[in-house]
Amino acid sequence: MVLEGVVTNVTKFGAFVDIGLHQDGLIHITELSNRYVKDASEIVTAGQIVKVTVLSADPRTKRLQNMFFVSACPQTRDQKDR
């Protein structure tokens, strides 16, 4: 399932994306690109709107199991709200 979300935090090991669930989902740095990425901030920034693929979720713990980066949308949340 492909969903649109907002990057809420970028760390050295990946990016957290809010897709409207109880908790933000983590996209691991290895899932952000097909090439080697030293820092997730090379690919995404906080506030950026992105599309992600969710492969599975655990309803018991309300956690996403696997999320993959699909693409960046052309505008950030701040630009969209103006």
HTML snippet that shows the backbone in 3Dmol.js (N, CA, C, O; Angstrom):
<script src="https://3Dmol.org/build/3Dmol-min.js"></script>
<div id="view" style="width:600px;height:400px;position:relative"></div>
<script>
const pdb = `
ATOM      1  N   MET A   1       0.841  -1.163   0.000  1.00  0.00           N
ATOM      2  CA  MET A   1       0.000   0.000   0.000  1.00  0.00           C
ATOM      3  C   MET A   1       0.897   1.240   0.000  1.00  0.00           C
ATOM      4  O   MET A   1       1.789   1.359   0.840  1.00  0.00           O
ATOM      5  N   VAL A   2       0.664   2.160  -0.937  1.00  0.00           N
ATOM      6  CA  VAL A   2       1.429   3.402  -1.025  1.00  0.00           C
ATOM      7  C   VAL A   2       0.633   4.510  -0.342  1.00  0.00           C
ATOM      8  O   VAL A   2      -0.536   4.742  -0.651  1.00  0.00           O
ATOM      9  N   LEU A   3       1.299   5.192   0.601  1.00  0.00           N
ATOM     10  CA  LEU A   3       0.668   6.277   1.355  1.00  0.00           C
ATOM     11  C   LEU A   3       1.530   7.526   1.295  1.00  0.00           C
ATOM     12  O   LEU A   3       2.736   7.458   1.059  1.00  0.00           O
ATOM     13  N   GLU A   4       0.892   8.664   1.510  1.00  0.00           N
ATOM     14  CA  GLU A   4       1.619   9.925   1.583  1.00  0.00           C
ATOM     15  C   GLU A   4       1.774  10.295   3.050  1.00  0.00           C
ATOM     16  O   GLU A   4       0.848  10.116   3.842  1.00  0.00           O
ATOM     17  N   GLY A   5       2.933  10.807   3.409  1.00  0.00           N
ATOM     18  CA  GLY A   5       3.191  11.206   4.784  1.00  0.00           C
ATOM     19  C   GLY A   5       4.155  12.375   4.845  1.00  0.00           C
ATOM     20  O   GLY A   5       4.652  12.853   3.825  1.00  0.00           O
ATOM     21  N   VAL A   6       4.408  12.823   6.065  1.00  0.00           N
ATOM     22  CA  VAL A   6       5.303  13.950   6.298  1.00  0.00           C
ATOM     23  C   VAL A   6       6.489  13.470   7.131  1.00  0.00           C
ATOM     24  O   VAL A   6       6.312  12.807   8.153  1.00  0.00           O
ATOM     25  N   VAL A   7       7.683  13.806   6.693  1.00  0.00           N
ATOM     26  CA  VAL A   7       8.892  13.459   7.443  1.00  0.00           C
ATOM     27  C   VAL A   7       8.907  14.314   8.710  1.00  0.00           C
ATOM     28  O   VAL A   7       8.904  15.542   8.637  1.00  0.00           O
ATOM     29  N   THR A   8       8.924  13.658   9.868  1.00  0.00           N
ATOM     30  CA  THR A   8       8.902  14.384  11.138  1.00  0.00           C
ATOM     31  C   THR A   8      10.279  14.529  11.759  1.00  0.00           C
ATOM     32  O   THR A   8      10.524  15.464  12.521  1.00  0.00           O
ATOM     33  N   ASN A   9      11.188  13.600  11.435  1.00  0.00           N
ATOM     34  CA  ASN A   9      12.531  13.653  12.003  1.00  0.00           C
ATOM     35  C   ASN A   9      13.482  12.877  11.100  1.00  0.00           C
ATOM     36  O   ASN A   9      13.131  11.836  10.546  1.00  0.00           O
ATOM     37  N   VAL A  10      14.685  13.406  10.968  1.00  0.00           N
ATOM     38  CA  VAL A  10      15.721  12.728  10.179  1.00  0.00           C
ATOM     39  C   VAL A  10      16.885  12.440  11.109  1.00  0.00           C
ATOM     40  O   VAL A  10      17.371  13.330  11.806  1.00  0.00           O
ATOM     41  N   THR A  11      17.327  11.192  11.116  1.00  0.00           N
ATOM     42  CA  THR A  11      18.455  10.781  11.950  1.00  0.00           C
ATOM     43  C   THR A  11      19.536  10.185  11.057  1.00  0.00           C
ATOM     44  O   THR A  11      19.354  10.071   9.845  1.00  0.00           O
ATOM     45  N   LYS A  12      20.658   9.807  11.658  1.00  0.00           N
ATOM     46  CA  LYS A  12      21.719   9.173  10.877  1.00  0.00           C
ATOM     47  C   LYS A  12      21.299   7.819  10.340  1.00  0.00           C
ATOM     48  O   LYS A  12      21.826   7.371   9.321  1.00  0.00           O
ATOM     49  N   PHE A  13      20.358   7.155  11.008  1.00  0.00           N
ATOM     50  CA  PHE A  13      19.969   5.801  10.604  1.00  0.00           C
ATOM     51  C   PHE A  13      18.678   5.740   9.801  1.00  0.00           C
ATOM     52  O   PHE A  13      18.251   4.650   9.420  1.00  0.00           O
ATOM     53  N   GLY A  14      18.044   6.880   9.532  1.00  0.00           N
ATOM     54  CA  GLY A  14      16.830   6.861   8.733  1.00  0.00           C
ATOM     55  C   GLY A  14      15.956   8.075   8.967  1.00  0.00           C
ATOM     56  O   GLY A  14      16.408   9.097   9.485  1.00  0.00           O
ATOM     57  N   ALA A  15      14.691   7.948   8.576  1.00  0.00           N
ATOM     58  CA  ALA A  15      13.745   9.054   8.701  1.00  0.00           C
ATOM     59  C   ALA A  15      12.437   8.543   9.280  1.00  0.00           C
ATOM     60  O   ALA A  15      11.985   7.449   8.945  1.00  0.00           O
ATOM     61  N   PHE A  16      11.833   9.337  10.148  1.00  0.00           N
ATOM     62  CA  PHE A  16      10.531   9.009  10.709  1.00  0.00           C
ATOM     63  C   PHE A  16       9.463   9.755   9.921  1.00  0.00           C
ATOM     64  O   PHE A  16       9.591  10.952   9.661  1.00  0.00           O
ATOM     65  N   VAL A  17       8.404   9.035   9.542  1.00  0.00           N
ATOM     66  CA  VAL A  17       7.361   9.600   8.698  1.00  0.00           C
ATOM     67  C   VAL A  17       6.008   9.433   9.379  1.00  0.00           C
ATOM     68  O   VAL A  17       5.659   8.343   9.832  1.00  0.00           O
ATOM     69  N   ASP A  18       5.254  10.524   9.445  1.00  0.00           N
ATOM     70  CA  ASP A  18       3.896  10.511   9.986  1.00  0.00           C
ATOM     71  C   ASP A  18       2.929  10.224   8.847  1.00  0.00           C
ATOM     72  O   ASP A  18       2.784  11.034   7.931  1.00  0.00           O
ATOM     73  N   ILE A  19       2.266   9.064   8.904  1.00  0.00           N
ATOM     74  CA  ILE A  19       1.272   8.724   7.894  1.00  0.00           C
ATOM     75  C   ILE A  19      -0.134   8.686   8.491  1.00  0.00           C
ATOM     76  O   ILE A  19      -1.064   8.143   7.896  1.00  0.00           O
ATOM     77  N   GLY A  20      -0.266   9.275   9.683  1.00  0.00           N
ATOM     78  CA  GLY A  20      -1.583   9.387  10.293  1.00  0.00           C
ATOM     79  C   GLY A  20      -1.930   8.291  11.275  1.00  0.00           C
ATOM     80  O   GLY A  20      -3.088   8.166  11.673  1.00  0.00           O
ATOM     81  N   LEU A  21      -0.959   7.499  11.672  1.00  0.00           N
ATOM     82  CA  LEU A  21      -1.197   6.448  12.662  1.00  0.00           C
ATOM     83  C   LEU A  21      -0.754   6.920  14.039  1.00  0.00           C
ATOM     84  O   LEU A  21      -0.274   8.042  14.198  1.00  0.00           O
ATOM     85  N   HIS A  22      -0.920   6.056  15.026  1.00  0.00           N
ATOM     86  CA  HIS A  22      -0.570   6.368  16.408  1.00  0.00           C
ATOM     87  C   HIS A  22       0.898   6.764  16.563  1.00  0.00           C
ATOM     88  O   HIS A  22       1.220   7.694  17.302  1.00  0.00           O
ATOM     89  N   GLN A  23       1.782   6.055  15.866  1.00  0.00           N
ATOM     90  CA  GLN A  23       3.218   6.331  15.933  1.00  0.00           C
ATOM     91  C   GLN A  23       3.757   6.581  14.538  1.00  0.00           C
ATOM     92  O   GLN A  23       3.225   6.064  13.556  1.00  0.00           O
ATOM     93  N   ASP A  24       4.821   7.378  14.453  1.00  0.00           N
ATOM     94  CA  ASP A  24       5.488   7.588  13.177  1.00  0.00           C
ATOM     95  C   ASP A  24       6.201   6.304  12.776  1.00  0.00           C
ATOM     96  O   ASP A  24       6.639   5.536  13.634  1.00  0.00           O
ATOM     97  N   GLY A  25       6.313   6.076  11.494  1.00  0.00           N
ATOM     98  CA  GLY A  25       7.021   4.912  10.993  1.00  0.00           C
ATOM     99  C   GLY A  25       8.449   5.275  10.616  1.00  0.00           C
ATOM    100  O   GLY A  25       8.715   6.384  10.153  1.00  0.00           O
ATOM    101  N   LEU A  26       9.353   4.351  10.815  1.00  0.00           N
ATOM    102  CA  LEU A  26      10.763   4.553  10.479  1.00  0.00           C
ATOM    103  C   LEU A  26      11.049   3.966   9.107  1.00  0.00           C
ATOM    104  O   LEU A  26      10.689   2.826   8.813  1.00  0.00           O
ATOM    105  N   ILE A  27      11.703   4.765   8.274  1.00  0.00           N
ATOM    106  CA  ILE A  27      12.260   4.247   7.027  1.00  0.00           C
ATOM    107  C   ILE A  27      13.762   4.171   7.257  1.00  0.00           C
ATOM    108  O   ILE A  27      14.425   5.197   7.407  1.00  0.00           O
ATOM    109  N   HIS A  28      14.294   2.959   7.284  1.00  0.00           N
ATOM    110  CA  HIS A  28      15.714   2.772   7.535  1.00  0.00           C
ATOM    111  C   HIS A  28      16.519   3.370   6.387  1.00  0.00           C
ATOM    112  O   HIS A  28      16.065   3.384   5.243  1.00  0.00           O
ATOM    113  N   ILE A  29      17.701   3.857   6.694  1.00  0.00           N
ATOM    114  CA  ILE A  29      18.550   4.519   5.700  1.00  0.00           C
ATOM    115  C   ILE A  29      18.805   3.642   4.479  1.00  0.00           C
ATOM    116  O   ILE A  29      18.949   4.160   3.372  1.00  0.00           O
ATOM    117  N   THR A  30      18.861   2.335   4.659  1.00  0.00           N
ATOM    118  CA  THR A  30      19.099   1.428   3.532  1.00  0.00           C
ATOM    119  C   THR A  30      17.900   1.351   2.604  1.00  0.00           C
ATOM    120  O   THR A  30      18.027   0.869   1.479  1.00  0.00           O
ATOM    121  N   GLU A  31      16.730   1.816   3.051  1.00  0.00           N
ATOM    122  CA  GLU A  31      15.523   1.783   2.235  1.00  0.00           C
ATOM    123  C   GLU A  31      15.228   3.125   1.564  1.00  0.00           C
ATOM    124  O   GLU A  31      14.232   3.249   0.852  1.00  0.00           O
ATOM    125  N   LEU A  32      16.082   4.131   1.781  1.00  0.00           N
ATOM    126  CA  LEU A  32      15.859   5.456   1.216  1.00  0.00           C
ATOM    127  C   LEU A  32      16.347   5.596  -0.222  1.00  0.00           C
ATOM    128  O   LEU A  32      15.872   6.467  -0.951  1.00  0.00           O
ATOM    129  N   SER A  33      17.282   4.757  -0.635  1.00  0.00           N
ATOM    130  CA  SER A  33      17.859   4.903  -1.963  1.00  0.00           C
ATOM    131  C   SER A  33      18.431   3.574  -2.433  1.00  0.00           C
ATOM    132  O   SER A  33      18.690   2.671  -1.637  1.00  0.00           O
ATOM    133  N   ASN A  34      18.622   3.477  -3.741  1.00  0.00           N
ATOM    134  CA  ASN A  34      19.276   2.283  -4.309  1.00  0.00           C
ATOM    135  C   ASN A  34      20.790   2.383  -4.230  1.00  0.00           C
ATOM    136  O   ASN A  34      21.495   1.397  -4.443  1.00  0.00           O
ATOM    137  N   ARG A  35      21.293   3.580  -3.921  1.00  0.00           N
ATOM    138  CA  ARG A  35      22.734   3.780  -3.803  1.00  0.00           C
ATOM    139  C   ARG A  35      23.117   3.921  -2.327  1.00  0.00           C
ATOM    140  O   ARG A  35      22.250   4.036  -1.460  1.00  0.00           O
ATOM    141  N   TYR A  36      24.400   3.910  -2.060  1.00  0.00           N
ATOM    142  CA  TYR A  36      24.883   4.086  -0.694  1.00  0.00           C
ATOM    143  C   TYR A  36      24.570   5.506  -0.216  1.00  0.00           C
ATOM    144  O   TYR A  36      24.845   6.479  -0.918  1.00  0.00           O
ATOM    145  N   VAL A  37      23.999   5.611   0.973  1.00  0.00           N
ATOM    146  CA  VAL A  37      23.683   6.900   1.573  1.00  0.00           C
ATOM    147  C   VAL A  37      24.368   6.970   2.924  1.00  0.00           C
ATOM    148  O   VAL A  37      24.131   6.126   3.788  1.00  0.00           O
ATOM    149  N   LYS A  38      25.224   7.982   3.115  1.00  0.00           N
ATOM    150  CA  LYS A  38      25.952   8.122   4.367  1.00  0.00           C
ATOM    151  C   LYS A  38      25.058   8.703   5.460  1.00  0.00           C
ATOM    152  O   LYS A  38      25.151   8.303   6.621  1.00  0.00           O
ATOM    153  N   ASP A  39      24.193   9.644   5.089  1.00  0.00           N
ATOM    154  CA  ASP A  39      23.318  10.319   6.043  1.00  0.00           C
ATOM    155  C   ASP A  39      21.942  10.482   5.400  1.00  0.00           C
ATOM    156  O   ASP A  39      21.843  10.898   4.245  1.00  0.00           O
ATOM    157  N   ALA A  40      20.897  10.161   6.129  1.00  0.00           N
ATOM    158  CA  ALA A  40      19.529  10.234   5.593  1.00  0.00           C
ATOM    159  C   ALA A  40      19.167  11.640   5.133  1.00  0.00           C
ATOM    160  O   ALA A  40      18.306  11.800   4.267  1.00  0.00           O
ATOM    161  N   SER A  41      19.805  12.657   5.693  1.00  0.00           N
ATOM    162  CA  SER A  41      19.498  14.038   5.296  1.00  0.00           C
ATOM    163  C   SER A  41      19.948  14.342   3.865  1.00  0.00           C
ATOM    164  O   SER A  41      19.604  15.392   3.323  1.00  0.00           O
ATOM    165  N   GLU A  42      20.710  13.437   3.250  1.00  0.00           N
ATOM    166  CA  GLU A  42      21.054  13.578   1.835  1.00  0.00           C
ATOM    167  C   GLU A  42      19.820  13.349   0.954  1.00  0.00           C
ATOM    168  O   GLU A  42      19.765  13.828  -0.178  1.00  0.00           O
ATOM    169  N   ILE A  43      18.846  12.625   1.470  1.00  0.00           N
ATOM    170  CA  ILE A  43      17.681  12.220   0.682  1.00  0.00           C
ATOM    171  C   ILE A  43      16.418  12.972   1.086  1.00  0.00           C
ATOM    172  O   ILE A  43      15.668  13.421   0.219  1.00  0.00           O
ATOM    173  N   VAL A  44      16.167  13.120   2.399  1.00  0.00           N
ATOM    174  CA  VAL A  44      14.931  13.754   2.875  1.00  0.00           C
ATOM    175  C   VAL A  44      15.235  14.804   3.944  1.00  0.00           C
ATOM    176  O   VAL A  44      16.308  14.802   4.547  1.00  0.00           O
ATOM    177  N   THR A  45      14.273  15.697   4.166  1.00  0.00           N
ATOM    178  CA  THR A  45      14.384  16.707   5.218  1.00  0.00           C
ATOM    179  C   THR A  45      13.097  16.724   6.029  1.00  0.00           C
ATOM    180  O   THR A  45      12.040  16.331   5.535  1.00  0.00           O
ATOM    181  N   ALA A  46      13.186  17.176   7.268  1.00  0.00           N
ATOM    182  CA  ALA A  46      12.007  17.283   8.124  1.00  0.00           C
ATOM    183  C   ALA A  46      11.013  18.240   7.479  1.00  0.00           C
ATOM    184  O   ALA A  46      11.389  19.295   6.968  1.00  0.00           O
ATOM    185  N   GLY A  47       9.734  17.857   7.508  1.00  0.00           N
ATOM    186  CA  GLY A  47       8.674  18.660   6.911  1.00  0.00           C
ATOM    187  C   GLY A  47       8.371  18.307   5.469  1.00  0.00           C
ATOM    188  O   GLY A  47       7.374  18.766   4.912  1.00  0.00           O
ATOM    189  N   GLN A  48       9.223  17.494   4.860  1.00  0.00           N
ATOM    190  CA  GLN A  48       9.033  17.116   3.460  1.00  0.00           C
ATOM    191  C   GLN A  48       7.898  16.112   3.337  1.00  0.00           C
ATOM    192  O   GLN A  48       7.772  15.206   4.160  1.00  0.00           O
ATOM    193  N   ILE A  49       7.076  16.271   2.315  1.00  0.00           N
ATOM    194  CA  ILE A  49       5.996  15.326   2.035  1.00  0.00           C
ATOM    195  C   ILE A  49       6.565  14.241   1.134  1.00  0.00           C
ATOM    196  O   ILE A  49       7.176  14.528   0.105  1.00  0.00           O
ATOM    197  N   VAL A  50       6.355  12.979   1.537  1.00  0.00           N
ATOM    198  CA  VAL A  50       6.900  11.843   0.790  1.00  0.00           C
ATOM    199  C   VAL A  50       5.832  10.784   0.593  1.00  0.00           C
ATOM    200  O   VAL A  50       4.816  10.762   1.288  1.00  0.00           O
ATOM    201  N   LYS A  51       6.081   9.911  -0.363  1.00  0.00           N
ATOM    202  CA  LYS A  51       5.242   8.736  -0.553  1.00  0.00           C
ATOM    203  C   LYS A  51       6.042   7.533  -0.072  1.00  0.00           C
ATOM    204  O   LYS A  51       7.227   7.398  -0.376  1.00  0.00           O
ATOM    205  N   VAL A  52       5.379   6.661   0.683  1.00  0.00           N
ATOM    206  CA  VAL A  52       6.030   5.474   1.227  1.00  0.00           C
ATOM    207  C   VAL A  52       5.172   4.250   0.944  1.00  0.00           C
ATOM    208  O   VAL A  52       3.957   4.346   0.776  1.00  0.00           O
ATOM    209  N   THR A  53       5.821   3.114   0.896  1.00  0.00           N
ATOM    210  CA  THR A  53       5.122   1.845   0.777  1.00  0.00           C
ATOM    211  C   THR A  53       5.160   1.152   2.127  1.00  0.00           C
ATOM    212  O   THR A  53       6.229   0.971   2.711  1.00  0.00           O
ATOM    213  N   VAL A  54       3.991   0.767   2.622  1.00  0.00           N
ATOM    214  CA  VAL A  54       3.890   0.021   3.875  1.00  0.00           C
ATOM    215  C   VAL A  54       3.613  -1.427   3.504  1.00  0.00           C
ATOM    216  O   VAL A  54       2.591  -1.734   2.892  1.00  0.00           O
ATOM    217  N   LEU A  55       4.530  -2.319   3.878  1.00  0.00           N
ATOM    218  CA  LEU A  55       4.366  -3.726   3.536  1.00  0.00           C
ATOM    219  C   LEU A  55       3.588  -4.501   4.584  1.00  0.00           C
ATOM    220  O   LEU A  55       2.840  -5.422   4.257  1.00  0.00           O
ATOM    221  N   SER A  56       3.764  -4.124   5.850  1.00  0.00           N
ATOM    222  CA  SER A  56       3.024  -4.822   6.898  1.00  0.00           C
ATOM    223  C   SER A  56       2.941  -3.963   8.154  1.00  0.00           C
ATOM    224  O   SER A  56       3.754  -3.067   8.381  1.00  0.00           O
ATOM    225  N   ALA A  57       1.934  -4.270   8.956  1.00  0.00           N
ATOM    226  CA  ALA A  57       1.735  -3.561  10.220  1.00  0.00           C
ATOM    227  C   ALA A  57       1.283  -4.567  11.267  1.00  0.00           C
ATOM    228  O   ALA A  57       0.673  -5.585  10.937  1.00  0.00           O
ATOM    229  N   ASP A  58       1.580  -4.284  12.516  1.00  0.00           N
ATOM    230  CA  ASP A  58       1.166  -5.144  13.616  1.00  0.00           C
ATOM    231  C   ASP A  58       0.055  -4.441  14.377  1.00  0.00           C
ATOM    232  O   ASP A  58       0.329  -3.505  15.129  1.00  0.00           O
ATOM    233  N   PRO A  59      -1.201  -4.868  14.203  1.00  0.00           N
ATOM    234  CA  PRO A  59      -2.315  -4.187  14.871  1.00  0.00           C
ATOM    235  C   PRO A  59      -2.269  -4.304  16.398  1.00  0.00           C
ATOM    236  O   PRO A  59      -2.788  -3.438  17.102  1.00  0.00           O
ATOM    237  N   ARG A  60      -1.658  -5.357  16.903  1.00  0.00           N
ATOM    238  CA  ARG A  60      -1.578  -5.553  18.352  1.00  0.00           C
ATOM    239  C   ARG A  60      -0.711  -4.473  19.001  1.00  0.00           C
ATOM    240  O   ARG A  60      -1.085  -3.900  20.025  1.00  0.00           O
ATOM    241  N   THR A  61       0.445  -4.201  18.400  1.00  0.00           N
ATOM    242  CA  THR A  61       1.353  -3.196  18.951  1.00  0.00           C
ATOM    243  C   THR A  61       1.175  -1.820  18.308  1.00  0.00           C
ATOM    244  O   THR A  61       1.786  -0.840  18.733  1.00  0.00           O
ATOM    245  N   LYS A  62       0.329  -1.767  17.279  1.00  0.00           N
ATOM    246  CA  LYS A  62       0.081  -0.520  16.527  1.00  0.00           C
ATOM    247  C   LYS A  62       1.365   0.041  15.939  1.00  0.00           C
ATOM    248  O   LYS A  62       1.614   1.246  15.978  1.00  0.00           O
ATOM    249  N   ARG A  63       2.175  -0.859  15.394  1.00  0.00           N
ATOM    250  CA  ARG A  63       3.444  -0.454  14.791  1.00  0.00           C
ATOM    251  C   ARG A  63       3.524  -0.944  13.356  1.00  0.00           C
ATOM    252  O   ARG A  63       2.996  -1.997  12.998  1.00  0.00           O
ATOM    253  N   LEU A  64       4.202  -0.141  12.548  1.00  0.00           N
ATOM    254  CA  LEU A  64       4.474  -0.533  11.173  1.00  0.00           C
ATOM    255  C   LEU A  64       5.685  -1.449  11.175  1.00  0.00           C
ATOM    256  O   LEU A  64       6.664  -1.190  11.874  1.00  0.00           O
ATOM    257  N   GLN A  65       5.620  -2.512  10.398  1.00  0.00           N
ATOM    258  CA  GLN A  65       6.729  -3.460  10.354  1.00  0.00           C
ATOM    259  C   GLN A  65       7.755  -3.084   9.296  1.00  0.00           C
ATOM    260  O   GLN A  65       8.955  -3.088   9.571  1.00  0.00           O
ATOM    261  N   ASN A  66       7.305  -2.763   8.104  1.00  0.00           N
ATOM    262  CA  ASN A  66       8.215  -2.471   7.001  1.00  0.00           C
ATOM    263  C   ASN A  66       7.705  -1.292   6.194  1.00  0.00           C
ATOM    264  O   ASN A  66       6.594  -1.329   5.665  1.00  0.00           O
ATOM    265  N   MET A  67       8.516  -0.246   6.098  1.00  0.00           N
ATOM    266  CA  MET A  67       8.187   0.908   5.266  1.00  0.00           C
ATOM    267  C   MET A  67       9.343   1.176   4.324  1.00  0.00           C
ATOM    268  O   MET A  67      10.508   1.078   4.709  1.00  0.00           O
ATOM    269  N   PHE A  68       9.018   1.513   3.095  1.00  0.00           N
ATOM    270  CA  PHE A  68      10.027   1.815   2.091  1.00  0.00           C
ATOM    271  C   PHE A  68       9.719   3.158   1.460  1.00  0.00           C
ATOM    272  O   PHE A  68       8.557   3.478   1.207  1.00  0.00           O
ATOM    273  N   PHE A  69      10.746   3.942   1.207  1.00  0.00           N
ATOM    274  CA  PHE A  69      10.628   5.240   0.567  1.00  0.00           C
ATOM    275  C   PHE A  69      10.282   5.031  -0.898  1.00  0.00           C
ATOM    276  O   PHE A  69      10.938   4.250  -1.587  1.00  0.00           O
ATOM    277  N   VAL A  70       9.251   5.726  -1.379  1.00  0.00           N
ATOM    278  CA  VAL A  70       8.882   5.629  -2.791  1.00  0.00           C
ATOM    279  C   VAL A  70       9.372   6.862  -3.540  1.00  0.00           C
ATOM    280  O   VAL A  70      10.137   6.752  -4.497  1.00  0.00           O
ATOM    281  N   SER A  71       8.925   8.041  -3.098  1.00  0.00           N
ATOM    282  CA  SER A  71       9.347   9.265  -3.771  1.00  0.00           C
ATOM    283  C   SER A  71       9.052  10.476  -2.907  1.00  0.00           C
ATOM    284  O   SER A  71       8.255  10.415  -1.971  1.00  0.00           O
ATOM    285  N   ALA A  72       9.701  11.563  -3.236  1.00  0.00           N
ATOM    286  CA  ALA A  72       9.434  12.835  -2.572  1.00  0.00           C
ATOM    287  C   ALA A  72       8.395  13.588  -3.381  1.00  0.00           C
ATOM    288  O   ALA A  72       8.444  13.598  -4.611  1.00  0.00           O
ATOM    289  N   CYS A  73       7.462  14.212  -2.697  1.00  0.00           N
ATOM    290  CA  CYS A  73       6.481  15.057  -3.366  1.00  0.00           C
ATOM    291  C   CYS A  73       7.109  16.423  -3.581  1.00  0.00           C
ATOM    292  O   CYS A  73       8.047  16.782  -2.869  1.00  0.00           O
ATOM    293  N   PRO A  74       6.617  17.194  -4.543  1.00  0.00           N
ATOM    294  CA  PRO A  74       7.292  18.435  -4.909  1.00  0.00           C
ATOM    295  C   PRO A  74       7.279  19.551  -3.867  1.00  0.00           C
ATOM    296  O   PRO A  74       8.066  20.488  -3.991  1.00  0.00           O
ATOM    297  N   GLN A  75       6.433  19.496  -2.858  1.00  0.00           N
ATOM    298  CA  GLN A  75       6.381  20.587  -1.885  1.00  0.00           C
ATOM    299  C   GLN A  75       6.392  20.065  -0.460  1.00  0.00           C
ATOM    300  O   GLN A  75       5.983  18.933  -0.200  1.00  0.00           O
ATOM    301  N   THR A  76       6.867  20.905   0.472  1.00  0.00           N
ATOM    302  CA  THR A  76       6.862  20.549   1.878  1.00  0.00           C
ATOM    303  C   THR A  76       5.522  20.918   2.475  1.00  0.00           C
ATOM    304  O   THR A  76       4.729  21.610   1.837  1.00  0.00           O
ATOM    305  N   ARG A  77       5.258  20.468   3.685  1.00  0.00           N
ATOM    306  CA  ARG A  77       4.010  20.771   4.364  1.00  0.00           C
ATOM    307  C   ARG A  77       3.851  22.294   4.521  1.00  0.00           C
ATOM    308  O   ARG A  77       2.756  22.820   4.325  1.00  0.00           O
ATOM    309  N   ASP A  78       4.939  23.006   4.873  1.00  0.00           N
ATOM    310  CA  ASP A  78       4.872  24.458   5.036  1.00  0.00           C
ATOM    311  C   ASP A  78       4.478  25.159   3.750  1.00  0.00           C
ATOM    312  O   ASP A  78       3.704  26.116   3.781  1.00  0.00           O
ATOM    313  N   GLN A  79       4.998  24.697   2.616  1.00  0.00           N
ATOM    314  CA  GLN A  79       4.649  25.294   1.345  1.00  0.00           C
ATOM    315  C   GLN A  79       3.199  25.002   0.984  1.00  0.00           C
ATOM    316  O   GLN A  79       2.531  25.845   0.384  1.00  0.00           O
ATOM    317  N   LYS A  80       2.706  23.828   1.337  1.00  0.00           N
ATOM    318  CA  LYS A  80       1.344  23.431   1.021  1.00  0.00           C
ATOM    319  C   LYS A  80       0.327  24.242   1.834  1.00  0.00           C
ATOM    320  O   LYS A  80      -0.761  24.529   1.336  1.00  0.00           O
ATOM    321  N   ASP A  81       0.663  24.617   3.081  1.00  0.00           N
ATOM    322  CA  ASP A  81      -0.244  25.341   3.956  1.00  0.00           C
ATOM    323  C   ASP A  81      -0.383  26.809   3.573  1.00  0.00           C
ATOM    324  O   ASP A  81      -1.324  27.464   4.022  1.00  0.00           O
ATOM    325  N   ARG A  82       0.513  27.344   2.764  1.00  0.00           N
ATOM    326  CA  ARG A  82       0.459  28.771   2.402  1.00  0.00           C
ATOM    327  C   ARG A  82      -0.619  29.077   1.430  1.00  0.00           C
ATOM    328  O   ARG A  82      -0.785  30.231   1.035  1.00  0.00           O
TER     329      ARG A  82
END
`;
const viewer = $3Dmol.createViewer("view");
viewer.addModel(pdb, "pdb");
viewer.setStyle({}, {cartoon: {color: "spectrum"}});
viewer.zoomTo();
viewer.render();
</script>
